[in-house]
Amino acid sequence: GWVEAAFHGRDEMLNPGGNLQGGMISAILDEVMSLAACVIQPKPGMAPTLQMTTNFLRPAPAGRLVARGEVVRAGRSTIHTQGWLRDPDGKLLAQAVAACVPKPMAGAYGAPDA
């Protein structure tokens, strides 16, 4: 499974150097990778992140950015994902890998309540 989403880096997300702050980049990549892990589950579910590593390759400017998350391998207890953040021209700005835990959503289609 995979998820692709466009984000808009706003001025309040920038570091003193005028580029998107690294924590925001990690949050964006975490979101698309977790959603990719969610869409492969047989019933509605979540995929909380166990571990994540982000590599910052180029400064990320304010404005439109595109993030993609993909499932690399899905097991019963762990889903491994990878993600990329690109500028509108397709230039790679950051990449990440993560491990997530597949969990059913409480109350969704017969899943146990929390």
N, C-alpha and C positions, 0 to 999 in steps of 0.2 A: 504494500500500500504506500501511497504517497500523498502529500498535501503541499500545495503551493499557494502562497498568499503575498499580497503586496502590502507594504507598510509605508507610512509617511513619517520620516524622521523630522520631528518638530524642533524648534529652537531650544525649548526647555529640556530637551534630551541630549544636548550637546555638551561636550567637555570644554575646558578653557581654551583648547586648541581649535575649537570650531567644528569638531567632528563628533559623530554619534558616540556616546559614552559606552565603554565596553560592556557594562552590565546590561544596558538596553539591547545591545547586539546579542548577548547570551540569552536574554529573555525572549527575544524574537525567535531565535533558533530553537530554544526549548519548547516554545509553543507549537511550531510547525512539526517538530519531531514527535512530540507527545500526541498531537492530533493524528499524525500518520499511524502511530501505534494504536490509537483508538479506533480508527476506521477498519482495521483488520480483525477486530474482535467480533466473535459471532453474535454477541448481544451488545446493546449499548454499554459502554464501559469507559473507564478512565485509565490513564497510564502515568502515574506519578513517577518522576525521575529519581532513580537511585544514584546515578553518577553521570557527570557530563564534563567533557573537555572541549573548550573552544580555542581555536587558533585564529588570531587576528592577522590577516594577511596584508590589508591595505586600510588606510583611514576610510571610514564610512561617512560620506557627506550628508547634510540635511537633504530632505526631499524623498522622492519615491525610491523604495528599495524592494527587491523581490526575494523572498525566502522560500526554500523548498526543503521539506523533510521526507525521508524515505525509511522504510523498514528494511533492515539488512537481514535480520534473522529473528523469527518469532518462536519462542519456546513456551512451555506451560507456565513457567514462573518468571521469565525475563524476556523482554523484547528489546533487541538492539537496533538502534536507529543512527542515521547520519543526516546532516543538514548543511545547507549552503546559503550564504547571503550574497546577493549580487546587486550591482547598480543597474540603472535602466539600460545601459549598453551591454550588459551581460558580464561585466568584469567581476571576478571573484574577490569579495572583500573579507569574508570569514567562512570558516567551516567548523563543524562540530560533530562529535560522536556522543552517544548517550546510551544508557541502559535504563529501561523502564519496567515497572511492574504492572502487568495487566490485572485490572480489578473491575468487577461489575459495578455499575452505578446503582446505588441504593434506591429501591422503589421503581426501577425501570424494568418493565416486562418480566415481572416475577423475580427480580433480584432481591436478595434480603435487604431489609431496611437497616441503616447504620446503627 
